[in-house]
Amino acid sequence: MKRREYRAMAEINVTNLVDVVLVLLIIFMISAPLLQSGIEVDLPKTRAAALEEQAEGVVLTIDKKGGIFVNDVWTRLDNFEDALDRELRRIGKSSVFLRADSLVNYGVVVDVIGRLKGMGIEELGLITAKQEGGNSNRR
């Protein structure tokens, strides 16, 4: 009876690894835009350039019904300062980014900004959407 000789394979089969990586890539590409914020707002559009660096802070959202959300958690307009202060202390940051629907009454936005300034918040960013095209229809 002949004895078989087995040799070590010098090749690594990476087909399965590539399949798994491609599936994960597709999943992350689909789910990444959904992770931005769960509150649906129609942001006002502007031609201003977007900031290059991503700063960290608390996102304060005002939806079209006037609801206030501190990092996607609903709170009342009367006492959103307490919830915001707790969240700022929790993350250890002093920056607030305001997202307001374009249909929100201007007075509500000014009231919220005034309350933020009253809390001593100096780093306030307004989040807007990029306006498509460079031409304006004004004359």
N, CA, C and O atoms as a GROMACS GRO file, in nm:
protein
  556
    1MET      N    1   0.083  -0.117   0.000
    1MET     CA    2   0.000   0.000   0.000
    1MET      C    3   0.089   0.125   0.000
    1MET      O    4   0.184   0.136   0.078
    2LYS      N    5   0.055   0.217  -0.089
    2LYS     CA    6   0.133   0.339  -0.103
    2LYS      C    7   0.091   0.442   0.000
    2LYS      O    8  -0.028   0.459   0.028
    3ARG      N    9   0.186   0.507   0.055
    3ARG     CA   10   0.157   0.612   0.152
    3ARG      C   11   0.146   0.747   0.081
    3ARG      O   12   0.231   0.782  -0.001
    4ARG      N   13   0.039   0.822   0.114
    4ARG     CA   14   0.019   0.954   0.050
    4ARG      C   15   0.099   1.060   0.123
    4ARG      O   16   0.112   1.059   0.245
    5GLU      N   17   0.150   1.151   0.046
    5GLU     CA   18   0.221   1.263   0.105
    5GLU      C   19   0.133   1.388   0.093
    5GLU      O   20   0.081   1.420  -0.014
    6TYR      N   21   0.120   1.457   0.203
    6TYR     CA   22   0.044   1.581   0.205
    6TYR      C   23   0.140   1.698   0.219
    6TYR      O   24   0.230   1.698   0.303
    7ARG      N   25   0.117   1.797   0.134
    7ARG     CA   26   0.199   1.917   0.140
    7ARG      C   27   0.113   2.033   0.189
    7ARG      O   28  -0.008   2.036   0.167
    8ALA      N   29   0.176   2.128   0.256
    8ALA     CA   30   0.106   2.247   0.304
    8ALA      C   31   0.073   2.338   0.187
    8ALA      O   32   0.154   2.358   0.097
    9MET      N   33  -0.049   2.394   0.190
    9MET     CA   34  -0.088   2.488   0.085
    9MET      C   35  -0.030   2.625   0.116
    9MET      O   36  -0.035   2.671   0.230
   10ALA      N   37   0.024   2.687   0.018
   10ALA     CA   38   0.084   2.819   0.038
   10ALA      C   39  -0.015   2.931   0.005
   10ALA      O   40   0.019   3.048   0.021
   11GLU      N   41  -0.135   2.898  -0.039
   11GLU     CA   42  -0.234   2.998  -0.077
   11GLU      C   43  -0.338   3.013   0.033
   11GLU      O   44  -0.374   2.917   0.101
   12ILE      N   45  -0.386   3.135   0.049
   12ILE     CA   46  -0.493   3.162   0.145
   12ILE      C   47  -0.616   3.199   0.064
   12ILE      O   48  -0.611   3.287  -0.021
   13ASN      N   49  -0.725   3.132   0.091
   13ASN     CA   50  -0.851   3.159   0.021
   13ASN      C   51  -0.925   3.271   0.095
   13ASN      O   52  -0.974   3.250   0.206
   14VAL      N   53  -0.933   3.388   0.034
   14VAL     CA   54  -0.996   3.503   0.099
   14VAL      C   55  -1.134   3.534   0.041
   14VAL      O   56  -1.190   3.640   0.069
   15THR      N   57  -1.188   3.446  -0.037
   15THR     CA   58  -1.317   3.472  -0.101
   15THR      C   59  -1.427   3.496   0.002
   15THR      O   60  -1.506   3.590  -0.011
   16ASN      N   61  -1.432   3.412   0.105
   16ASN     CA   62  -1.535   3.428   0.207
   16ASN      C   63  -1.517   3.558   0.284
   16ASN      O   64  -1.615   3.624   0.318
   17LEU      N   65  -1.394   3.595   0.312
   17LEU     CA   66  -1.366   3.719   0.383
   17LEU      C   67  -1.412   3.840   0.300
   17LEU      O   68  -1.471   3.933   0.354
   18VAL      N   69  -1.384   3.838   0.171
   18VAL     CA   70  -1.424   3.947   0.084
   18VAL      C   71  -1.576   3.957   0.078
   18VAL      O   72  -1.631   4.067   0.079
   19ASP      N   73  -1.646   3.845   0.072
   19ASP     CA   74  -1.793   3.845   0.070
   19ASP      C   75  -1.849   3.910   0.196
   19ASP      O   76  -1.939   3.994   0.188
   20VAL      N   77  -1.798   3.872   0.310
   20VAL     CA   78  -1.847   3.928   0.437
   20VAL      C   79  -1.818   4.077   0.445
   20VAL      O   80  -1.904   4.154   0.488
   21VAL      N   81  -1.700   4.119   0.406
   21VAL     CA   82  -1.663   4.261   0.411
   21VAL      C   83  -1.752   4.343   0.318
   21VAL      O   84  -1.793   4.453   0.355
   22LEU      N   85  -1.781   4.294   0.200
   22LEU     CA   86  -1.868   4.367   0.107
   22LEU      C   87  -2.010   4.380   0.161
   22LEU      O   88  -2.072   4.485   0.147
   23VAL      N   89  -2.061   4.274   0.222
   23VAL     CA   90  -2.195   4.281   0.280
   23VAL      C   91  -2.198   4.382   0.394
   23VAL      O   92  -2.293   4.461   0.403
   24LEU      N   93  -2.097   4.382   0.480
   24LEU     CA   94  -2.092   4.480   0.589
   24LEU      C   95  -2.079   4.622   0.536
   24LEU      O   96  -2.140   4.714   0.591
   25LEU      N   97  -2.002   4.641   0.432
   25LEU     CA   98  -1.988   4.773   0.371
   25LEU      C   99  -2.121   4.824   0.320
   25LEU      O  100  -2.155   4.941   0.341
   26ILE      N  101  -2.196   4.740   0.254
   26ILE     CA  102  -2.328   4.780   0.203
   26ILE      C  103  -2.422   4.814   0.318
   26ILE      O  104  -2.495   4.912   0.310
   27ILE      N  105  -2.421   4.734   0.422
   27ILE     CA  106  -2.507   4.761   0.538
   27ILE      C  107  -2.472   4.895   0.601
   27ILE      O  108  -2.562   4.974   0.633
   28PHE      N  109  -2.343   4.923   0.619
   28PHE     CA  110  -2.303   5.051   0.678
   28PHE      C  111  -2.334   5.168   0.588
   28PHE      O  112  -2.371   5.275   0.638
   29MET      N  113  -2.321   5.152   0.458
   29MET     CA  114  -2.354   5.261   0.366
   29MET      C  115  -2.502   5.295   0.370
   29MET      O  116  -2.540   5.412   0.356
   30ILE      N  117  -2.586   5.196   0.388
   30ILE     CA  118  -2.730   5.219   0.393
   30ILE      C  119  -2.771   5.277   0.528
   30ILE      O  120  -2.857   5.365   0.534
   31SER      N  121  -2.711   5.229   0.636
   31SER     CA  122  -2.755   5.271   0.768
   31SER      C  123  -2.690   5.400   0.818
   31SER      O  124  -2.745   5.464   0.908
   32ALA      N  125  -2.578   5.442   0.763
   32ALA     CA  126  -2.508   5.562   0.812
   32ALA      C  127  -2.593   5.689   0.803
   32ALA      O  128  -2.595   5.765   0.899
   33PRO      N  129  -2.662   5.716   0.692
   33PRO     CA  130  -2.744   5.838   0.690
   33PRO      C  131  -2.858   5.837   0.790
   33PRO      O  132  -2.905   5.943   0.832
   34LEU      N  133  -2.903   5.721   0.829
   34LEU     CA  134  -3.013   5.712   0.924
   34LEU      C  135  -2.969   5.742   1.067
   34LEU      O  136  -3.052   5.770   1.152
   35LEU      N  137  -2.839   5.736   1.093
   35LEU     CA  138  -2.788   5.757   1.228
   35LEU      C  139  -2.772   5.903   1.264
   35LEU      O  140  -2.743   5.934   1.379
   36GLN      N  141  -2.790   5.994   1.169
   36GLN     CA  142  -2.767   6.135   1.197
   36GLN      C  143  -2.864   6.190   1.300
   36GLN      O  144  -2.822   6.246   1.402
   37SER      N  145  -2.989   6.174   1.278
   37SER     CA  146  -3.088   6.219   1.374
   37SER      C  147  -3.222   6.158   1.341
   37SER      O  148  -3.258   6.144   1.224
   38GLY      N  149  -3.295   6.122   1.445
   38GLY     CA  150  -3.423   6.058   1.424
   38GLY      C  151  -3.537   6.157   1.408
   38GLY      O  152  -3.648   6.116   1.373
   39ILE      N  153  -3.515   6.285   1.432
   39ILE     CA  154  -3.620   6.385   1.423
   39ILE      C  155  -3.622   6.439   1.280
   39ILE      O  156  -3.520   6.485   1.229
   40GLU      N  157  -3.738   6.431   1.218
   40GLU     CA  158  -3.753   6.475   1.078
   40GLU      C  159  -3.776   6.626   1.075
   40GLU      O  160  -3.879   6.674   1.121
   41VAL      N  161  -3.680   6.698   1.020
   41VAL     CA  162  -3.694   6.843   1.004
   41VAL      C  163  -3.653   6.883   0.864
   41VAL      O  164  -3.562   6.824   0.805
   42ASP      N  165  -3.721   6.983   0.812
   42ASP     CA  166  -3.687   7.040   0.681
   42ASP      C  167  -3.600   7.162   0.709
   42ASP      O  168  -3.651   7.271   0.737
   43LEU      N  169  -3.470   7.143   0.702
   43LEU     CA  170  -3.377   7.251   0.738
   43LEU      C  171  -3.382   7.364   0.636
   43LEU      O  172  -3.401   7.339   0.517
   44PRO      N  173  -3.366   7.488   0.683
   44PRO     CA  174  -3.357   7.599   0.588
   44PRO      C  175  -3.232   7.584   0.503
   44PRO      O  176  -3.130   7.532   0.549
   45LYS      N  177  -3.241   7.629   0.379
   45LYS     CA  178  -3.129   7.613   0.285
   45LYS      C  179  -3.050   7.743   0.276
   45LYS      O  180  -3.106   7.853   0.280
   46THR      N  181  -2.918   7.729   0.263
   46THR     CA  182  -2.831   7.845   0.254
   46THR      C  183  -2.715   7.813   0.160
   46THR      O  184  -2.682   7.697   0.137
   47ARG      N  185  -2.654   7.918   0.106
   47ARG     CA  186  -2.538   7.900   0.019
   47ARG      C  187  -2.408   7.900   0.097
   47ARG      O  188  -2.301   7.880   0.039
   48ALA      N  189  -2.414   7.922   0.228
   48ALA     CA  190  -2.293   7.926   0.310
   48ALA      C  191  -2.223   7.791   0.307
   48ALA      O  192  -2.287   7.686   0.301
   49ALA      N  193  -2.090   7.796   0.312
   49ALA     CA  194  -2.011   7.674   0.308
   49ALA      C  195  -2.024   7.598   0.439
   49ALA      O  196  -2.036   7.659   0.546
   50ALA      N  197  -2.023   7.467   0.430
   50ALA     CA  198  -2.031   7.383   0.549
   50ALA      C  199  -1.898   7.386   0.623
   50ALA      O  200  -1.792   7.407   0.563
   51LEU      N  201  -1.904   7.364   0.753
   51LEU     CA  202  -1.782   7.361   0.833
   51LEU      C  203  -1.702   7.236   0.799
   51LEU      O  204  -1.759   7.129   0.778
   52GLU      N  205  -1.572   7.250   0.793
   52GLU     CA  206  -1.486   7.138   0.759
   52GLU      C  207  -1.467   7.044   0.877
   52GLU      O  208  -1.467   6.922   0.860
   53GLU      N  209  -1.451   7.100   0.997
   53GLU     CA  210  -1.426   7.013   1.111
   53GLU      C  211  -1.557   6.977   1.179
   53GLU      O  212  -1.648   7.059   1.188
   54GLN      N  213  -1.565   6.856   1.225
   54GLN     CA  214  -1.683   6.808   1.293
   54GLN      C  215  -1.666   6.835   1.442
   54GLN      O  216  -1.586   6.768   1.508
   55ALA      N  217  -1.739   6.930   1.495
   55ALA     CA  218  -1.733   6.960   1.637
   55ALA      C  219  -1.834   6.873   1.711
   55ALA      O  220  -1.932   6.826   1.653
   56GLU      N  221  -1.807   6.852   1.837
   56GLU     CA  222  -1.897   6.772   1.919
   56GLU      C  223  -1.974   6.863   2.010
   56GLU      O  224  -1.925   6.967   2.053
   57GLY      N  225  -2.095   6.823   2.040
   57GLY     CA  226  -2.179   6.899   2.130
   57GLY      C  227  -2.318   6.840   2.133
   57GLY      O  228  -2.342   6.730   2.083
   58VAL      N  229  -2.409   6.914   2.192
   58VAL     CA  230  -2.548   6.871   2.204
   58VAL      C  231  -2.626   6.928   2.087
   58VAL      O  232  -2.612   7.046   2.053
   59VAL      N  233  -2.710   6.845   2.026
   59VAL     CA  234  -2.795   6.890   1.916
   59VAL      C  235  -2.933   6.921   1.973
   59VAL      O  236  -2.998   6.835   2.032
   60LEU      N  237  -2.976   7.044   1.955
   60LEU     CA  238  -3.107   7.090   1.998
   60LEU      C  239  -3.192   7.106   1.874
   60LEU      O  240  -3.158   7.184   1.785
   61THR      N  241  -3.304   7.032   1.866
   61THR     CA  242  -3.387   7.030   1.747
   61THR      C  243  -3.524   7.089   1.778
   61THR      O  244  -3.584   7.060   1.882
   62ILE      N  245  -3.574   7.173   1.686
   62ILE     CA  246  -3.710   7.226   1.695
   62ILE      C  247  -3.782   7.176   1.571
   62ILE      O  248  -3.746   7.213   1.459
   63ASP      N  249  -3.886   7.093   1.591
   63ASP     CA  250  -3.959   7.041   1.474
   63ASP      C  251  -4.066   7.139   1.430
   63ASP      O  252  -4.086   7.243   1.494
   64LYS      N  253  -4.135   7.108   1.320
   64LYS     CA  254  -4.230   7.204   1.263
   64LYS      C  255  -4.350   7.231   1.353
   64LYS      O  256  -4.420   7.330   1.334
   65LYS      N  257  -4.376   7.144   1.451
   65LYS     CA  258  -4.486   7.166   1.546
   65LYS      C  259  -4.440   7.248   1.666
   65LYS      O  260  -4.521   7.281   1.752
   66GLY      N  261  -4.310   7.279   1.672
   66GLY     CA  262  -4.258   7.357   1.785
   66GLY      C  263  -4.206   7.271   1.897
   66GLY      O  264  -4.172   7.323   2.003
   67GLY      N  265  -4.198   7.140   1.877
   67GLY     CA  266  -4.144   7.050   1.980
   67GLY      C  267  -3.994   7.066   1.992
   67GLY      O  268  -3.924   7.084   1.892
   68ILE      N  269  -3.944   7.059   2.115
   68ILE     CA  270  -3.802   7.075   2.142
   68ILE      C  271  -3.744   6.938   2.177
   68ILE      O  272  -3.800   6.864   2.258
   69PHE      N  273  -3.631   6.905   2.114
   69PHE     CA  274  -3.564   6.778   2.140
   69PHE      C  275  -3.419   6.807   2.176
   69PHE      O  276  -3.350   6.880   2.104
   70VAL      N  277  -3.372   6.750   2.286
   70VAL     CA  278  -3.233   6.760   2.326
   70VAL      C  279  -3.170   6.625   2.295
   70VAL      O  280  -3.198   6.525   2.362
   71ASN      N  281  -3.084   6.622   2.192
   71ASN     CA  282  -3.025   6.495   2.144
   71ASN      C  283  -3.134   6.390   2.122
   71ASN      O  284  -3.123   6.278   2.171
   72ASP      N  285  -3.236   6.427   2.048
   72ASP     CA  286  -3.347   6.338   2.008
   72ASP      C  287  -3.438   6.296   2.123
   72ASP      O  288  -3.517   6.203   2.105
   73VAL      N  289  -3.430   6.359   2.238
   73VAL     CA  290  -3.520   6.330   2.350
   73VAL      C  291  -3.611   6.451   2.368
   73VAL      O  292  -3.564   6.563   2.391
   74TRP      N  293  -3.743   6.427   2.357
   74TRP     CA  294  -3.840   6.536   2.364
   74TRP      C  295  -3.841   6.598   2.502
   74TRP      O  296  -3.828   6.529   2.603
   75THR      N  297  -3.856   6.731   2.506
   75THR     CA  298  -3.871   6.804   2.632
   75THR      C  299  -3.963   6.923   2.607
   75THR      O  300  -3.983   6.963   2.492
   76ARG      N  301  -4.016   6.977   2.712
   76ARG     CA  302  -4.106   7.092   2.699
   76ARG      C  303  -4.025   7.220   2.680
   76ARG      O  304  -3.912   7.231   2.729
   77LEU      N  305  -4.084   7.316   2.609
   77LEU     CA  306  -4.017   7.444   2.587
   77LEU      C  307  -3.992   7.516   2.720
   77LEU      O  308  -3.892   7.586   2.735
   78ASP      N  309  -4.084   7.496   2.816
   78ASP     CA  310  -4.071   7.565   2.944
   78ASP      C  311  -3.946   7.523   3.022
   78ASP      O  312  -3.886   7.605   3.092
   79ASN      N  313  -3.908   7.396   3.011
   79ASN     CA  314  -3.796   7.349   3.093
   79ASN      C  315  -3.688   7.277   3.013
   79ASN      O  316  -3.624   7.186   3.066
   80PHE      N  317  -3.667   7.313   2.888
   80PHE     CA  318  -3.563   7.247   2.810
   80PHE      C  319  -3.424   7.284   2.861
   80PHE      O  320  -3.328   7.211   2.836
   81GLU      N  321  -3.413   7.397   2.932
   81GLU     CA  322  -3.282   7.438   2.983
   81GLU      C  323  -3.227   7.335   3.081
   81GLU      O  324  -3.107   7.307   3.080
   82ASP      N  325  -3.313   7.278   3.167
   82ASP     CA  326  -3.267   7.178   3.263
   82ASP      C  327  -3.216   7.053   3.191
   82ASP      O  328  -3.109   7.001   3.224
   83ALA      N  329  -3.293   7.005   3.092
   83ALA     CA  330  -3.251   6.886   3.018
   83ALA      C  331  -3.122   6.913   2.941
   83ALA      O  332  -3.034   6.827   2.935
   84LEU      N  333  -3.111   7.031   2.883
   84LEU     CA  334  -2.990   7.067   2.808
   84LEU      C  335  -2.869   7.076   2.902
   84LEU      O  336  -2.761   7.028   2.868
   85ASP      N  337  -2.888   7.138   3.018
   85ASP     CA  338  -2.778   7.150   3.114
   85ASP      C  339  -2.730   7.013   3.161
   85ASP      O  340  -2.610   6.990   3.172
   86ARG      N  341  -2.825   6.922   3.188
   86ARG     CA  342  -2.787   6.786   3.228
   86ARG      C  343  -2.707   6.717   3.118
   86ARG      O  344  -2.608   6.650   3.146
   87GLU      N  345  -2.751   6.732   2.993
   87GLU     CA  346  -2.682   6.667   2.882
   87GLU      C  347  -2.543   6.727   2.859
   87GLU      O  348  -2.448   6.654   2.831
   88LEU      N  349  -2.531   6.859   2.872
   88LEU     CA  350  -2.400   6.924   2.856
   88LEU      C  351  -2.302   6.876   2.963
   88LEU      O  352  -2.186   6.852   2.934
   89ARG      N  353  -2.350   6.864   3.088
   89ARG     CA  354  -2.264   6.815   3.195
   89ARG      C  355  -2.228   6.669   3.174
   89ARG      O  356  -2.116   6.627   3.206
   90ARG      N  357  -2.321   6.590   3.120
   90ARG     CA  358  -2.296   6.448   3.100
   90ARG      C  359  -2.185   6.425   2.997
   90ARG      O  360  -2.098   6.340   3.017
   91ILE      N  361  -2.188   6.501   2.887
   91ILE     CA  362  -2.086   6.480   2.783
   91ILE      C  363  -1.962   6.566   2.804
   91ILE      O  364  -1.860   6.544   2.738
   92GLY      N  365  -1.970   6.663   2.893
   92GLY     CA  366  -1.853   6.746   2.921
   92GLY      C  367  -1.819   6.846   2.812
   92GLY      O  368  -1.703   6.884   2.798
   93LYS      N  369  -1.917   6.888   2.735
   93LYS     CA  370  -1.895   6.985   2.628
   93LYS      C  371  -1.981   7.109   2.656
   93LYS      O  372  -2.073   7.105   2.738
   94SER      N  373  -1.949   7.219   2.586
   94SER     CA  374  -2.027   7.340   2.603
   94SER      C  375  -2.085   7.390   2.471
   94SER      O  376  -2.135   7.503   2.464
   95SER      N  377  -2.078   7.307   2.366
   95SER     CA  378  -2.128   7.346   2.234
   95SER      C  379  -2.269   7.297   2.214
   95SER      O  380  -2.304   7.186   2.252
   96VAL      N  381  -2.351   7.383   2.153
   96VAL     CA  382  -2.488   7.347   2.119
   96VAL      C  383  -2.509   7.375   1.971
   96VAL      O  384  -2.471   7.481   1.921
   97PHE      N  385  -2.570   7.279   1.901
   97PHE     CA  386  -2.602   7.295   1.760
   97PHE      C  387  -2.754   7.296   1.747
   97PHE      O  388  -2.821   7.202   1.788
   98LEU      N  389  -2.807   7.402   1.688
   98LEU     CA  390  -2.951   7.422   1.677
   98LEU      C  391  -2.998   7.382   1.537
   98LEU      O  392  -2.951   7.436   1.437
   99ARG      N  393  -3.091   7.286   1.533
   99ARG     CA  394  -3.157   7.245   1.408
   99ARG      C  395  -3.302   7.287   1.421
   99ARG      O  396  -3.372   7.242   1.512
  100ALA      N  397  -3.348   7.371   1.334
  100ALA     CA  398  -3.487   7.415   1.339
  100ALA      C  399  -3.551   7.396   1.201
  100ALA      O  400  -3.490   7.428   1.099
  101ASP      N  401  -3.672   7.345   1.199
  101ASP     CA  402  -3.745   7.328   1.074
  101ASP      C  403  -3.768   7.464   1.011
  101ASP      O  404  -3.783   7.564   1.082
  102SER      N  405  -3.769   7.468   0.879
  102SER     CA  406  -3.785   7.596   0.809
  102SER      C  407  -3.925   7.655   0.830
  102SER      O  408  -3.945   7.774   0.805
  103LEU      N  409  -4.021   7.575   0.875
  103LEU     CA  410  -4.157   7.624   0.898
  103LEU      C  411  -4.180   7.674   1.040
  103LEU      O  412  -4.288   7.723   1.072
  104VAL      N  413  -4.080   7.661   1.127
  104VAL     CA  414  -4.094   7.706   1.265
  104VAL      C  415  -4.102   7.857   1.269
  104VAL      O  416  -4.030   7.926   1.197
  105ASN      N  417  -4.190   7.908   1.354
  105ASN     CA  418  -4.206   8.052   1.373
  105ASN      C  419  -4.072   8.112   1.419
  105ASN      O  420  -4.006   8.059   1.508
  106TYR      N  421  -4.034   8.222   1.357
  106TYR     CA  422  -3.908   8.289   1.387
  106TYR      C  423  -3.899   8.326   1.535
  106TYR      O  424  -3.791   8.322   1.594
  107GLY      N  425  -4.011   8.362   1.596
  107GLY     CA  426  -4.012   8.400   1.736
  107GLY      C  427  -3.972   8.286   1.828
  107GLY      O  428  -3.906   8.308   1.930
  108VAL      N  429  -4.009   8.164   1.793
  108VAL     CA  430  -3.973   8.048   1.875
  108VAL      C  431  -3.822   8.028   1.870
  108VAL      O  432  -3.759   8.003   1.974
  109VAL      N  433  -3.763   8.038   1.751
  109VAL     CA  434  -3.618   8.021   1.737
  109VAL      C  435  -3.543   8.129   1.814
  109VAL      O  436  -3.444   8.100   1.881
  110VAL      N  437  -3.589   8.253   1.804
  110VAL     CA  438  -3.524   8.363   1.875
  110VAL      C  439  -3.537   8.343   2.026
  110VAL      O  440  -3.444   8.371   2.101
  111ASP      N  441  -3.653   8.295   2.072
  111ASP     CA  442  -3.673   8.267   2.214
  111ASP      C  443  -3.576   8.161   2.262
  111ASP      O  444  -3.516   8.176   2.369
  112VAL      N  445  -3.559   8.055   2.186
  112VAL     CA  446  -3.467   7.947   2.224
  112VAL      C  447  -3.324   7.999   2.227
  112VAL      O  448  -3.250   7.970   2.320
  113ILE      N  449  -3.284   8.076   2.126
  113ILE     CA  450  -3.148   8.131   2.123
  113ILE      C  451  -3.127   8.225   2.242
  113ILE      O  452  -3.020   8.224   2.303
  114GLY      N  453  -3.227   8.305   2.276
  114GLY     CA  454  -3.216   8.394   2.392
  114GLY      C  455  -3.199   8.316   2.521
  114GLY      O  456  -3.122   8.356   2.608
  115ARG      N  457  -3.272   8.205   2.535
  115ARG     CA  458  -3.258   8.122   2.654
  115ARG      C  459  -3.120   8.056   2.660
  115ARG      O  460  -3.061   8.042   2.768
  116LEU      N  461  -3.068   8.016   2.543
  116LEU     CA  462  -2.935   7.956   2.540
  116LEU      C  463  -2.830   8.058   2.583
  116LEU      O  464  -2.740   8.026   2.661
  117LYS      N  465  -2.842   8.181   2.533
  117LYS     CA  466  -2.747   8.287   2.573
  117LYS      C  467  -2.762   8.317   2.722
  117LYS      O  468  -2.663   8.344   2.790
  118GLY      N  469  -2.886   8.311   2.774
  118GLY     CA  470  -2.909   8.332   2.916
  118GLY      C  471  -2.846   8.223   3.002
  118GLY      O  472  -2.810   8.248   3.117
  119MET      N  473  -2.833   8.103   2.947
  119MET     CA  474  -2.767   7.993   3.018
  119MET      C  475  -2.616   8.008   3.017
  119MET      O  476  -2.546   7.935   3.087
  120GLY      N  477  -2.564   8.102   2.938
  120GLY     CA  478  -2.420   8.123   2.930
  120GLY      C  479  -2.354   8.042   2.820
  120GLY      O  480  -2.232   8.026   2.820
  121ILE      N  481  -2.432   7.992   2.726
  121ILE     CA  482  -2.375   7.914   2.616
  121ILE      C  483  -2.324   8.010   2.510
  121ILE      O  484  -2.400   8.087   2.452
  122GLU      N  485  -2.194   8.005   2.486
  122GLU     CA  486  -2.131   8.092   2.389
  122GLU      C  487  -2.109   8.024   2.254
  122GLU      O  488  -2.105   8.091   2.151
  123GLU      N  489  -2.094   7.892   2.255
  123GLU     CA  490  -2.068   7.817   2.133
  123GLU      C  491  -2.201   7.762   2.079
  123GLU      O  492  -2.246   7.655   2.120
  124LEU      N  493  -2.262   7.837   1.988
  124LEU     CA  494  -2.390   7.800   1.929
  124LEU      C  495  -2.375   7.791   1.778
  124LEU      O  496  -2.335   7.888   1.713
  125GLY      N  497  -2.407   7.676   1.724
  125GLY     CA  498  -2.402   7.656   1.580
  125GLY      C  499  -2.541   7.635   1.524
  125GLY      O  500  -2.623   7.567   1.585
  126LEU      N  501  -2.568   7.694   1.409
  126LEU     CA  502  -2.696   7.676   1.342
  126LEU      C  503  -2.677   7.579   1.227
  126LEU      O  504  -2.594   7.602   1.138
  127ILE      N  505  -2.752   7.471   1.227
  127ILE     CA  506  -2.739   7.368   1.124
  127ILE      C  507  -2.837   7.398   1.012
  127ILE      O  508  -2.956   7.416   1.036
  128THR      N  509  -2.786   7.403   0.890
  128THR     CA  510  -2.868   7.430   0.772
  128THR      C  511  -2.836   7.327   0.664
  128THR      O  512  -2.740   7.252   0.676
  129ALA      N  513  -2.917   7.325   0.561
  129ALA     CA  514  -2.892   7.239   0.446
  129ALA      C  515  -2.826   7.321   0.337
  129ALA      O  516  -2.848   7.442   0.326
  130LYS      N  517  -2.745   7.256   0.257
  130LYS     CA  518  -2.676   7.324   0.146
  130LYS      C  519  -2.774   7.352   0.034
  130LYS      O  520  -2.845   7.262  -0.011
  131GLN      N  521  -2.777   7.476  -0.013
  131GLN     CA  522  -2.865   7.515  -0.122
  131GLN      C  523  -2.808   7.465  -0.253
  131GLN      O  524  -2.689   7.483  -0.280
  132GLU      N  525  -2.890   7.403  -0.334
  132GLU     CA  526  -2.846   7.353  -0.464
  132GLU      C  527  -2.837   7.468  -0.563
  132GLU      O  528  -2.925   7.554  -0.567
  133GLY      N  529  -2.731   7.470  -0.642
  133GLY     CA  530  -2.714   7.575  -0.743
  133GLY      C  531  -2.662   7.703  -0.680
  133GLY      O  532  -2.677   7.725  -0.560
  134GLY      N  533  -2.600   7.784  -0.761
  134GLY     CA  534  -2.541   7.906  -0.710
  134GLY      C  535  -2.620   8.030  -0.738
  134GLY      O  536  -2.591   8.135  -0.680
  135ASN      N  537  -2.721   8.024  -0.826
  135ASN     CA  538  -2.795   8.143  -0.864
  135ASN      C  539  -2.916   8.163  -0.777
  135ASN      O  540  -2.983   8.068  -0.738
  136SER      N  541  -2.944   8.287  -0.748
  136SER     CA  542  -3.063   8.321  -0.671
  136SER      C  543  -3.168   8.379  -0.765
  136SER      O  544  -3.133   8.437  -0.868
  137ASN      N  545  -3.294   8.364  -0.731
  137ASN     CA  546  -3.402   8.415  -0.815
  137ASN      C  547  -3.439   8.559  -0.782
  137ASN      O  548  -3.531   8.615  -0.841
  138ARG      N  549  -3.368   8.620  -0.688
  138ARG     CA  550  -3.399   8.758  -0.650
  138ARG      C  551  -3.347   8.855  -0.753
  138ARG      O  552  -3.251   8.828  -0.824
  139ARG      N  553  -3.414   8.970  -0.759
  139ARG     CA  554  -3.371   9.077  -0.852
  139ARG      C  555  -3.349   9.204  -0.777
  139ARG      O  556  -3.312   9.306  -0.837
   0.00000   0.00000   0.00000
